Amino acid sequence: MIRENEIVRIYGREYKENTIRLLEETDLAALIPSRDSRIGIKPNLVSPTEASWGATTHPEIVAGLLEYLQDRGFHNIVIAEGSWVGDRTSEAFDLCGYRELADHYGVRLVDAQKDQFRVRDCAGMDLKICACVDDIDFMINVPVLKGHCQTKITCALKNMKGLIPNTEKRHFHSMGLHKPIAHLSAGIRQDFILVDHICGDLDFEDGGNPVVRNCIMAARDPVLVDTMVCHLLHIDPAQVPYIGMAADLGSGSMDFDPSLVRTLGEAGKEDLPRERKIVELQDAVEEVESCSACYGYLIPALQMLKEEGLLDRLPGKIAIGQGWRGKTGSIGVGNCTSGFDFCIKGCPPLETQIYEELKTLIVSLEK
């Protein structure tokens, strides 16, 4: 059985088969209290994009997980997820292959965006959590190892944000993300983590720049997982405050020891790049309490402008976020900046819309 302080990984392109082998090696079944336990599977379906894009959990991993569980007599299983604000989970279920997956294995899909919620005391912070969590005895988290334009990384801890209502997601951003993410870890226990490290985007949460590693990892401690992710991405864990906060709340340990990472079969390539595209792009933005979707669409739009040599020709910084509501300024993105001289409307506006409207603005001002 996998130990609390251990991470086990496997490399290769046979994603379903490798998942089953990984679960057999770690003896997941022995961790689940009984065959009648209500098991919840939480993938990352942040938006309706194919897994190859680098943002969403590969359905082959979940297929391997379902086969492993059902072959051992576990049948009370649901897949629960809520996409980010601005996209519909139902569309993500369809496009990401989860509707077909659920039909094939006879499991229920729960759209957390349409679920009721309960207010829970999460280690001293009251948070709204989707009601479906109350019906889960054993939570299996299947996040994607990715970069994030606001929190630097996203993996095990932040993935639970998909199980809160959209109103609470917006509230998280007004609170600065890190503290509520940490407290959420005390409100939703993760019993097992399967990390999709196949081709996550190391810059943008919604994908577009996949970095292929063809790796799947298993662990029991979400804090340990996120600490490891920081090491892989050459980031000091102190730069991701919610990891240390979650550890202080008793959600796991930051004592990552590379010697306790065990590889099944041949080891793969793990020299992930040190440079991040978003650093220069963030300098063009004045962000105050923005939602992930809005900010997540702005940054790739700025990357497109940069590739065309237009980024440096912006007439000023771009304001974005809930903190700009009721205020005035020059250039703003999203409905929260509706009082600005130039505002790209939407909640959120998509990256192509942002790119096209900013390009039009630059060209018009230079005529």
VOPAGU-2260 file (C-alpha; in pm, 1 decimal, decimal comma):
REM VOPAGU-2260
SITE   aa  ch    i         X         Y         Z
SITE  MET   A    0       0,0       0,0       0,0
SITE  ILE   A    1     123,0     351,0     -80,7
SITE  ARG   A    2     250,1     540,5     222,4
SITE  GLU   A    3     133,6     889,1     329,9
SITE  ASN   A    4     470,2    1046,9     241,8
SITE  GLU   A    5     520,6     861,1     -86,7
SITE  ILE   A    6     454,2     949,2    -450,4
SITE  VAL   A    7     446,7     674,1    -712,7
SITE  ARG   A    8     462,0     751,7   -1084,9
SITE  ILE   A    9     456,8     576,6   -1418,8
SITE  TYR   A   10     552,3     691,8   -1769,1
SITE  GLY   A   11     419,1     593,2   -2106,9
SITE  ARG   A   12     143,1     654,5   -2359,5
SITE  GLU   A   13     -85,7     368,3   -2257,3
SITE  TYR   A   14    -276,2     594,9   -2023,2
SITE  LYS   A   15    -560,3     363,1   -1920,8
SITE  GLU   A   16    -337,0      58,8   -1879,1
SITE  ASN   A   17     -74,4     257,9   -1689,3
SITE  THR   A   18    -340,8     395,7   -1455,8
SITE  ILE   A   19    -456,3      43,8   -1370,7
SITE  ARG   A   20     -98,8     -70,0   -1309,7
SITE  LEU   A   21     -35,2     230,6   -1087,7
SITE  LEU   A   22    -349,5     161,9    -882,9
SITE  GLU   A   23    -257,6    -203,7    -846,6
SITE  GLU   A   24      91,2    -110,0    -725,6
SITE  THR   A   25     -40,8     144,4    -474,9
SITE  ASP   A   26    -328,2     -84,8    -366,4
SITE  LEU   A   27    -599,6     181,7    -380,6
SITE  ALA   A   28    -870,5     -73,3    -294,4
SITE  ALA   A   29    -716,6    -133,4      48,2
SITE  LEU   A   30    -757,9     236,8     132,7
SITE  ILE   A   31   -1133,5     245,1      67,0
SITE  PRO   A   32   -1334,3     157,6     379,6
SITE  SER   A   33   -1583,3     -83,5     217,8
SITE  ARG   A   34   -1734,5    -198,5    -111,2
SITE  ASP   A   35   -2040,3      10,8     -20,4
SITE  SER   A   36   -1840,8     332,3      16,9
SITE  ARG   A   37   -1968,9     621,6    -190,5
SITE  ILE   A   38   -1674,3     714,5    -412,1
SITE  GLY   A   39   -1637,2    1054,1    -574,3
SITE  ILE   A   40   -1402,5    1117,4    -867,3
SITE  LYS   A   41   -1305,2    1482,2    -919,4
SITE  PRO   A   42   -1130,1    1552,2   -1252,7
SITE  ASN   A   43   -1021,9    1893,2   -1377,6
SITE  LEU   A   44   -1263,3    2004,7   -1650,5
SITE  VAL   A   45   -1195,8    2375,5   -1617,1
SITE  SER   A   46   -1332,4    2441,5   -1966,6
SITE  PRO   A   47   -1460,2    2246,6   -2267,8
SITE  THR   A   48   -1119,6    2171,2   -2421,3
SITE  GLU   A   49    -963,6    1841,4   -2522,4
SITE  ALA   A   50    -706,7    1698,6   -2281,4
SITE  SER   A   51    -435,4    1726,5   -2547,3
SITE  TRP   A   52    -467,8    2104,3   -2514,4
SITE  GLY   A   53    -307,7    2082,8   -2168,7
SITE  ALA   A   54    -593,5    2195,9   -1943,1
SITE  THR   A   55    -825,4    1903,4   -1866,3
SITE  THR   A   56    -792,9    1555,8   -1719,1
SITE  HIS   A   57    -743,3    1280,2   -1976,2
SITE  PRO   A   58   -1055,0    1059,3   -1979,8
SITE  GLU   A   59    -831,6     751,8   -2025,7
SITE  ILE   A   60    -702,6     800,9   -1669,7
SITE  VAL   A   61   -1055,8     805,6   -1532,3
SITE  ALA   A   62   -1143,6     505,8   -1750,5
SITE  GLY   A   63    -855,9     311,0   -1594,1
SITE  LEU   A   64    -967,5     422,2   -1248,6
SITE  LEU   A   65   -1325,8     310,5   -1312,2
SITE  GLU   A   66   -1219,7     -27,7   -1448,7
SITE  TYR   A   67    -992,5     -85,9   -1150,5
SITE  LEU   A   68   -1267,4       3,2    -901,7
SITE  GLN   A   69   -1549,4    -187,1   -1072,4
SITE  ASP   A   70   -1336,9    -498,7   -1118,5
SITE  ARG   A   71   -1292,8    -500,4    -740,1
SITE  GLY   A   72   -1659,9    -462,8    -656,4
SITE  PHE   A   73   -1690,0     -86,5    -608,8
SITE  HIS   A   74   -2000,6      38,4    -789,0
SITE  ASN   A   75   -2128,5     337,9    -593,5
SITE  ILE   A   76   -1928,8     591,6    -795,0
SITE  VAL   A   77   -1995,2     946,1    -921,1
SITE  ILE   A   78   -1786,6    1187,7   -1126,8
SITE  ALA   A   79   -1836,1    1539,3    -990,5
SITE  GLU   A   80   -1706,0    1864,3   -1137,5
SITE  GLY   A   81   -1789,9    2228,9   -1193,1
SITE  SER   A   82   -1610,7    2424,0   -1467,5
SITE  TRP   A   83   -1483,9    2774,5   -1409,5
SITE  VAL   A   84   -1709,6    3080,6   -1425,4
SITE  GLY   A   85   -1788,9    3158,8   -1789,5
SITE  ASP   A   86   -1801,5    2799,7   -1918,3
SITE  ARG   A   87   -2062,9    2528,7   -1871,6
SITE  THR   A   88   -1974,2    2199,6   -1711,3
SITE  SER   A   89   -2225,1    2022,4   -1935,5
SITE  GLU   A   90   -2028,0    2130,4   -2242,1
SITE  ALA   A   91   -1702,8    2015,8   -2079,5
SITE  PHE   A   92   -1858,7    1675,5   -2002,0
SITE  ASP   A   93   -1946,4    1641,3   -2369,7
SITE  LEU   A   94   -1632,5    1775,6   -2536,7
SITE  CYS   A   95   -1385,8    1618,2   -2291,9
SITE  GLY   A   96   -1538,6    1271,2   -2338,6
SITE  TYR   A   97   -1689,8    1232,0   -1993,1
SITE  ARG   A   98   -2049,9    1188,0   -2107,1
SITE  GLU   A   99   -1941,5     892,0   -2317,6
SITE  LEU   A  100   -1724,0     765,0   -2033,8
SITE  ALA   A  101   -2011,5     778,2   -1784,0
SITE  ASP   A  102   -2245,6     596,9   -2022,4
SITE  HIS   A  103   -1991,8     324,4   -2093,9
SITE  TYR   A  104   -1915,7     249,3   -1728,0
SITE  GLY   A  105   -2262,4     322,9   -1592,1
SITE  VAL   A  106   -2162,6     598,5   -1349,0
SITE  ARG   A  107   -2340,2     924,3   -1272,2
SITE  LEU   A  108   -2212,0    1268,3   -1366,0
SITE  VAL   A  109   -2272,7    1549,8   -1118,7
SITE  ASP   A  110   -2263,4    1904,8   -1255,2
SITE  ALA   A  111   -2153,7    2102,8    -951,3
SITE  GLN   A  112   -2255,9    2428,3   -1121,7
SITE  LYS   A  113   -2618,3    2313,0   -1094,6
SITE  ASP   A  114   -2590,1    2162,7    -746,7
SITE  GLN   A  115   -2722,0    2303,0    -420,4
SITE  PHE   A  116   -2467,6    2409,2    -160,8
SITE  ARG   A  117   -2411,8    2393,9     213,1
SITE  VAL   A  118   -2216,3    2639,3     424,8
SITE  ARG   A  119   -1937,8    2456,7     609,5
SITE  ASP   A  120   -1700,0    2568,7     879,1
SITE  CYS   A  121   -1365,1    2501,0     712,6
SITE  ALA   A  122   -1114,5    2540,8     995,5
SITE  GLY   A  123   -1256,1    2875,7    1101,5
SITE  MET   A  124   -1371,4    3003,6     760,9
SITE  ASP   A  125   -1731,2    2956,0     644,1
SITE  LEU   A  126   -1735,1    2842,9     280,0
SITE  LYS   A  127   -2011,8    2737,9      43,5
SITE  ILE   A  128   -1950,8    2380,1     -71,2
SITE  CYS   A  129   -2161,7    2187,2    -320,8
SITE  ALA   A  130   -2407,2    1944,1    -162,6
SITE  CYS   A  131   -2273,4    1648,3    -364,0
SITE  VAL   A  132   -1967,7    1646,2    -136,7
SITE  ASP   A  133   -2192,7    1535,5     152,0
SITE  ASP   A  134   -2273,0    1218,6     -44,3
SITE  ILE   A  135   -1908,6    1116,0     -91,2
SITE  ASP   A  136   -1729,8     889,1     156,4
SITE  PHE   A  137   -1401,9     857,3     -34,6
SITE  MET   A  138   -1274,8    1139,1    -257,8
SITE  ILE   A  139   -1038,5    1061,4    -545,7
SITE  ASN   A  140    -889,9    1377,4    -691,6
SITE  VAL   A  141    -764,5    1360,2   -1052,3
SITE  PRO   A  142    -606,0    1703,1   -1116,3
SITE  VAL   A  143    -384,3    1818,3   -1401,0
SITE  LEU   A  144     -33,8    1937,9   -1318,1
SITE  LYS   A  145     -35,4    2290,0   -1462,3
SITE  GLY   A  146      95,4    2639,6   -1424,2
SITE  HIS   A  147    -144,8    2916,1   -1325,8
SITE  CYS   A  148    -129,3    3283,3   -1416,8
SITE  GLN   A  149    -237,1    3395,2   -1067,5
SITE  THR   A  150    -119,1    3129,0    -821,8
SITE  LYS   A  151     185,0    3003,9   -1021,8
SITE  ILE   A  152      75,9    2637,8    -997,6
SITE  THR   A  153    -248,6    2444,3    -982,9
SITE  CYS   A  154    -280,7    2077,6    -897,8
SITE  ALA   A  155    -427,1    1887,8    -601,8
SITE  LEU   A  156    -534,5    2161,8    -359,5
SITE  LYS   A  157    -676,2    2412,9    -605,2
SITE  ASN   A  158    -866,1    2146,7    -801,2
SITE  MET   A  159   -1123,2    2122,8    -518,4
SITE  LYS   A  160   -1239,8    2470,4    -621,0
SITE  GLY   A  161   -1453,5    2292,3    -881,9
SITE  LEU   A  162   -1679,5    2172,4    -598,1
SITE  ILE   A  163   -1795,3    2515,8    -485,7
SITE  PRO   A  164   -2073,0    2721,5    -651,2
SITE  ASN   A  165   -1987,7    2996,3    -899,0
SITE  THR   A  166   -2077,5    3266,8    -646,8
SITE  GLU   A  167   -1818,3    3127,0    -407,4
SITE  LYS   A  168   -1558,5    3103,9    -685,6
SITE  ARG   A  169   -1596,0    3478,7    -739,2
SITE  HIS   A  170   -1577,8    3530,2    -363,8
SITE  PHE   A  171   -1250,4    3333,5    -349,9
SITE  HIS   A  172   -1092,2    3585,1    -585,2
SITE  SER   A  173   -1213,6    3879,9    -380,6
SITE  MET   A  174   -1041,8    3716,7     -79,7
SITE  GLY   A  175    -714,4    3673,9    -266,8
SITE  LEU   A  176    -741,4    3301,7    -355,8
SITE  HIS   A  177    -468,8    3162,7    -130,8
SITE  LYS   A  178    -639,4    3173,6     209,1
SITE  PRO   A  179    -975,5    3031,6      93,7
SITE  ILE   A  180    -803,7    2756,9    -110,9
SITE  ALA   A  181    -615,0    2654,3     201,7
SITE  HIS   A  182    -929,5    2651,8     414,8
SITE  LEU   A  183   -1116,5    2458,4     145,5
SITE  SER   A  184    -864,1    2178,4     198,1
SITE  ALA   A  185    -998,3    2147,3     551,6
SITE  GLY   A  186   -1357,4    2135,6     424,1
SITE  ILE   A  187   -1314,0    1875,2     150,2
SITE  ARG   A  188   -1088,6    1585,6     239,0
SITE  GLN   A  189    -887,8    1423,5     -40,5
SITE  ASP   A  190    -835,9    1053,1      19,8
SITE  PHE   A  191    -635,7     967,5    -292,4
SITE  ILE   A  192    -479,5    1174,2    -570,4
SITE  LEU   A  193    -409,9    1067,4    -928,8
SITE  VAL   A  194    -210,1    1342,0   -1099,2
SITE  ASP   A  195    -245,0    1385,4   -1475,1
SITE  HIS   A  196     107,1    1490,1   -1571,3
SITE  ILE   A  197      65,8    1386,4   -1933,0
SITE  CYS   A  198      77,7    1723,9   -2109,3
SITE  GLY   A  199     -27,0    2004,2   -1876,6
SITE  ASP   A  200      21,9    2365,0   -1981,2
SITE  LEU   A  201     287,5    2514,3   -1752,4
SITE  ASP   A  202     171,0    2872,4   -1811,4
SITE  PHE   A  203    -204,8    2888,7   -1862,4
SITE  GLU   A  204    -475,6    2712,5   -1664,0
SITE  ASP   A  205    -698,0    2677,2   -1971,2
SITE  GLY   A  206    -425,6    2521,3   -2187,4
SITE  GLY   A  207    -289,4    2597,7   -2529,9
SITE  ASN   A  208      79,8    2528,8   -2468,3
SITE  PRO   A  209      99,7    2162,9   -2360,4
SITE  VAL   A  210     430,5    2028,1   -2231,6
SITE  VAL   A  211     434,5    1652,6   -2290,4
SITE  ARG   A  212     570,8    1425,2   -2015,8
SITE  ASN   A  213     330,6    1125,3   -2043,8
SITE  CYS   A  214     336,9    1069,8   -1668,9
SITE  ILE   A  215      69,0     971,6   -1416,0
SITE  MET   A  216     132,7     994,8   -1042,1
SITE  ALA   A  217     -42,6     862,5    -731,7
SITE  ALA   A  218     -31,5    1001,6    -379,0
SITE  ARG   A  219    -234,5    1038,0     -60,8
SITE  ASP   A  220    -131,1    1386,1      55,7
SITE  PRO   A  221    -246,7    1689,4    -150,1
SITE  VAL   A  222      -6,3    1927,1      24,7
SITE  LEU   A  223     284,9    1696,4     -54,8
SITE  VAL   A  224     171,1    1674,9    -417,7
SITE  ASP   A  225     159,8    2052,2    -461,0
SITE  THR   A  226     497,4    2089,6    -290,1
SITE  MET   A  227     640,9    1839,1    -537,6
SITE  VAL   A  228     481,8    2031,1    -827,0
SITE  CYS   A  229     663,4    2345,2    -714,1
SITE  HIS   A  230     994,7    2158,1    -717,8
SITE  LEU   A  231     924,2    2023,6   -1067,1
SITE  LEU   A  232     843,5    2373,5   -1194,0
SITE  HIS   A  233    1147,6    2530,3   -1022,0
SITE  ILE   A  234     926,4    2738,5    -790,8
SITE  ASP   A  235     987,3    2800,2    -422,8
SITE  PRO   A  236     675,9    2660,7    -243,2
SITE  ALA   A  237     676,5    2979,7     -32,9
SITE  GLN   A  238     572,6    3162,9    -351,0
SITE  VAL   A  239     247,5    2962,4    -347,4
SITE  PRO   A  240     114,2    3065,3      -4,1
SITE  TYR   A  241    -188,9    2835,3       1,9
SITE  ILE   A  242      38,1    2528,8      24,1
SITE  GLY   A  243     195,2    2636,6     353,2
SITE  MET   A  244    -140,4    2759,8     482,7
SITE  ALA   A  245    -300,6    2421,8     408,4
SITE  ALA   A  246     -14,3    2246,3     586,7
SITE  ASP   A  247     -64,4    2470,3     891,1
SITE  LEU   A  248    -434,5    2374,7     891,3
SITE  GLY   A  249    -340,9    2006,2     906,8
SITE  SER   A  250    -432,7    1914,1     547,1
SITE  GLY   A  251     -96,1    1754,5     473,1
SITE  SER   A  252     279,5    1785,5     489,0
SITE  MET   A  253     530,5    1993,9     293,6
SITE  ASP   A  254     815,1    1755,1     380,9
SITE  PHE   A  255     880,7    1651,9      23,1
SITE  ASP   A  256    1166,0    1405,3     -14,7
SITE  PRO   A  257    1266,7    1325,2    -375,5
SITE  SER   A  258    1395,7     987,4    -257,3
SITE  LEU   A  259    1035,7     891,8    -176,0
SITE  VAL   A  260     922,1     938,8    -535,7
SITE  ARG   A  261     907,5     586,7    -676,8
SITE  THR   A  262     895,5     515,4   -1050,6
SITE  LEU   A  263     737,8     205,2   -1202,8
SITE  GLY   A  264     923,7      83,0   -1509,5
SITE  GLU   A  265    1135,7     320,1   -1713,3
SITE  ALA   A  266    1179,3     676,1   -1593,5
SITE  GLY   A  267    1072,2     956,0   -1823,8
SITE  LYS   A  268    1200,7    1303,5   -1897,9
SITE  GLU   A  269    1139,4    1547,4   -1611,6
SITE  ASP   A  270    1356,4    1850,3   -1689,2
SITE  LEU   A  271    1066,3    2095,3   -1709,8
SITE  PRO   A  272    1152,3    2440,4   -1847,5
SITE  ARG   A  273    1234,7    2715,7   -1599,6
SITE  GLU   A  274    1105,2    3012,0   -1798,2
SITE  ARG   A  275     738,9    3112,0   -1796,2
SITE  LYS   A  276     563,4    3309,6   -2069,1
SITE  ILE   A  277     336,8    3494,7   -1828,4
SITE  VAL   A  278     600,6    3702,1   -1644,2
SITE  GLU   A  279     637,2    3970,9   -1911,3
SITE  LEU   A  280     267,1    3958,1   -1993,2
SITE  GLN   A  281     167,0    4027,3   -1632,1
SITE  ASP   A  282     358,6    4355,2   -1644,1
SITE  ALA   A  283      94,4    4486,0   -1885,1
SITE  VAL   A  284    -188,7    4420,0   -1639,6
SITE  GLU   A  285    -328,7    4587,5   -1328,8
SITE  GLU   A  286    -518,0    4300,4   -1168,8
SITE  VAL   A  287    -736,1    4338,4    -859,2
SITE  GLU   A  288    -945,4    4039,9    -744,7
SITE  SER   A  289   -1003,0    3900,5   -1094,1
SITE  CYS   A  290   -1171,7    3565,5   -1152,8
SITE  SER   A  291    -957,7    3286,2   -1298,0
SITE  ALA   A  292   -1153,4    3267,9   -1622,7
SITE  CYS   A  293   -1133,5    3640,7   -1696,1
SITE  TYR   A  294    -761,2    3661,8   -1617,1
SITE  GLY   A  295    -700,9    3325,7   -1780,9
SITE  TYR   A  296    -842,7    3451,4   -2110,3
SITE  LEU   A  297    -658,6    3786,0   -2094,3
SITE  ILE   A  298    -306,9    3644,3   -2063,1
SITE  PRO   A  299    -320,5    3424,7   -2378,4
SITE  ALA   A  300    -470,5    3720,4   -2566,1
SITE  LEU   A  301    -170,1    3930,6   -2464,2
SITE  GLN   A  302      58,3    3647,6   -2576,8
SITE  MET   A  303    -103,0    3666,3   -2922,4
SITE  LEU   A  304     -39,2    4042,1   -2931,1
SITE  LYS   A  305     320,6    3983,9   -2825,8
SITE  GLU   A  306     375,6    3732,8   -3104,6
SITE  GLU   A  307     259,3    3996,8   -3353,7
SITE  GLY   A  308     483,7    4263,8   -3202,3
SITE  LEU   A  309     186,1    4461,9   -3071,7
SITE  LEU   A  310     212,9    4414,9   -2694,5
SITE  ASP   A  311     459,8    4701,5   -2644,0
SITE  ARG   A  312     228,6    4931,4   -2840,2
SITE  LEU   A  313     -54,9    4916,2   -2587,2
SITE  PRO   A  314    -130,4    5273,6   -2473,3
SITE  GLY   A  315    -131,4    5177,1   -2106,5
SITE  LYS   A  316    -185,1    4900,2   -1856,0
SITE  ILE   A  317    -501,1    4690,0   -1870,2
SITE  ALA   A  318    -725,4    4683,1   -1564,6
SITE  ILE   A  319    -907,9    4361,9   -1475,8
SITE  GLY   A  320   -1093,2    4227,2   -1173,3
SITE  GLN   A  321   -1373,8    4282,0    -925,5
SITE  GLY   A  322   -1170,3    4546,0    -746,1
SITE  TRP   A  323   -1232,1    4787,1   -1035,6
SITE  ARG   A  324   -1610,7    4786,8   -1001,3
SITE  GLY   A  325   -1752,0    5139,3    -992,2
SITE  LYS   A  326   -1417,2    5292,2   -1085,3
SITE  THR   A  327   -1296,2    5470,2   -1396,7
SITE  GLY   A  328    -982,7    5438,4   -1601,9
SITE  SER   A  329    -840,5    5399,6   -1949,3
SITE  ILE   A  330    -845,5    5032,4   -2062,8
SITE  GLY   A  331   -1039,4    4756,7   -1889,6
SITE  VAL   A  332   -1132,1    4394,6   -1951,6
SITE  GLY   A  333   -1456,7    4240,5   -1826,3
SITE  ASN   A  334   -1784,0    4381,2   -1701,2
SITE  CYS   A  335   -1620,3    4487,8   -1373,9
SITE  THR   A  336   -1446,0    4767,6   -1569,4
SITE  SER   A  337   -1760,8    4893,1   -1742,5
SITE  GLY   A  338   -1687,2    5247,8   -1621,7
SITE  PHE   A  339   -1358,0    5265,8   -1814,6
SITE  ASP   A  340   -1309,4    5470,1   -2131,6
SITE  PHE   A  341   -1240,9    5150,3   -2325,8
SITE  CYS   A  342   -1398,2    4833,5   -2188,6
SITE  ILE   A  343   -1404,4    4485,8   -2340,8
SITE  LYS   A  344   -1741,6    4359,8   -2218,1
SITE  GLY   A  345   -1809,4    4007,5   -2099,5
SITE  CYS   A  346   -1813,9    3790,9   -1787,8
SITE  PRO   A  347   -1569,0    3676,0   -1898,7
SITE  PRO   A  348   -1482,6    3792,6   -2250,5
SITE  LEU   A  349   -1303,9    3517,9   -2444,9
SITE  GLU   A  350    -938,6    3543,2   -2545,1
SITE  THR   A  351   -1013,1    3586,8   -2916,8
SITE  GLN   A  352   -1250,4    3873,3   -2836,3
SITE  ILE   A  353    -994,5    4037,3   -2607,1
SITE  TYR   A  354    -718,7    3995,7   -2865,0
SITE  GLU   A  355    -926,5    4135,8   -3152,8
SITE  GLU   A  356   -1058,6    4435,8   -2957,9
SITE  LEU   A  357    -717,3    4527,7   -2817,3
SITE  LYS   A  358    -560,8    4494,9   -3162,3
SITE  THR   A  359    -833,1    4717,1   -3308,0
SITE  LEU   A  360    -766,9    4972,8   -3031,8
SITE  ILE   A  361    -391,5    4975,1   -3098,3
SITE  VAL   A  362    -436,4    5014,2   -3473,3
SITE  SER   A  363    -699,9    5289,8   -3436,8
SITE  LEU   A  364    -481,4    5494,3   -3201,0
SITE  GLU   A  365    -184,1    5476,2   -3437,6
SITE  LYS   A  366    -369,2    5601,6   -3745,4
